């Protein structure tokens, strides 16, 4: 028994070292501890008049298994067997001990079990080891321990109870080499080949060790492939999402500091519209507006006073612009709203009508509703800025068809709210 204890101590120490050598999370667990108990039947050799019960209780097994992958592994195990006489046999009682190193094949994975079940499995094991037969004191050849070699082969059906525990059955055959005394201890064995033969059947529990979700017993190549494919798909989806360019300024959203910049204006490497004077209007658009519209100061200087400003507003030089299918004013249009607020504050008797418009994309009813919502949005901003609601009216003007419908840039000019001063 001391030698069996030494075997298991060395094996468990190897497990501890292996566990410390890796820092990455494993794809599947590789180590397991197996415990089982059951019945046995020694077949040969017996002295005439001696034989065991069928089956003969009892035997117990303890083992440690390591899987190199999901198909092959090694197992170091030991067994204890109590061999007793049958009721109509001469009395005897012997003890049989073994320690075995075995190769293990995951036949369930090789046979494609994972394609139809994740509950049942099958292992096949075979190997060799050292055995010892201990006879009772009443036996003729009771003195000394009978040491021998053995070969063992068996199958182990499995039922997975959870990711950490499995119920097992085991059916094994053991052939002894150089067994010198019969199972009952009352005669010498002089046979060639396997000097002794024993079969066993047992039921047990396997405990899986490790931090992975599953043990190698229950992982197939297909499941590994599906997992890797899922990881690749997730990475591609993330890249695709990161590379979206919502405002179409040429800068991906994940790098864009201003993801709602005005269409068509120049931006820097971080997606921000270039605005050197910091007035909230992109320089490229500001230059275009300056060339198309007169500046308020110029008009005032040339034509004079509040009438000039009123004329400027009523003729459509001051507008609030919107993105496609949106009721949120463009950032640069806040200056136009502020322009009307200032006028209304300086002219307490003035009243204003707000008229919203859309481009020709979409059906008429929807566009009429959208134009009303745009006018109402500007109305709400003016009221929030301090203009008395009794001085304001708002309505939807529907579609403005004054520009070429096929021109994306031209359609931007008609998605607006205009002001009429009274």
C-alpha angles and dihedrals in degrees: 000000000000089000091051090050090051091052092053094044091055092047094049090048089054088052091053092052093047091050091054095047096068127064098175119089109256121240089228138358117264106185129076141165119221126203124178144156134191149117134310141197122206108207105185151051112027131153113248109278093024127098138141132247118270102263106013118212129253149024137147133199134196123185146164119216132194122192117207089199137338092292111039137036148143130252130198111195143157133208140201120203128189110206116195135173123259120247094261095040129093108267121268138144124196136172123217123196129185141177117197139184110205140179115232127209121195095223091175091065093042090052093047099250091151089064091069108015142029092184106062128055141167131213127190118201136183136166147117140259150146127296138187130200118207115193127200120257093254092062119105092235099036100133120096130009119279105226119191144155124250144192119217132192130172151141128243119201112202137205115193111223095175139335089280104036135048132181113227141190122198134198115186140168122208125198118193124214121206095006102166102186130048120252091259093048097234103106141033121251117227101166124129125233112013106013094192136021131198136173128201140188124195145166122218153151128255118207115202118215126205145062100266122105095247140016123246089254089072103035121093131192089247092056090049090050092048091049093050091045090052091051091051092048091050091050092049091048090052092049091048091049092047092050094055114120106201097178093038094230094135094256117107115241094245089061097034114109090183106038093174100052117151115275114258100012123121116261135188125243090279094054097255118142110247107251109162096174092047096228094133094253117106109246093233092054093040091057091050092050092047090055093048102038133043116244115250093238092052092051092047092049093047101041102019139229137357094328090064091051091047090050091049092053096043092051092058101255090128116057139155112227131207139197121248113296092354135123093197112101118235111259093243090055092067086084090062091051090048089050090059092044090056092048093049091049093051093044107048094181095052122108128194137207118208117209122189126206139186135198122255097265111113134018123313098245093051092046092050090053091046092051090052091051091051092052091047091051092055090044090055091050092051092049091048088051091058105269111137110247090224088068094055136073127180136193142158120257094190119211123007105207096177094110135060106279093211093057112092092194094048092050089059089066094059098046091090152105117240129197131229115193120208 
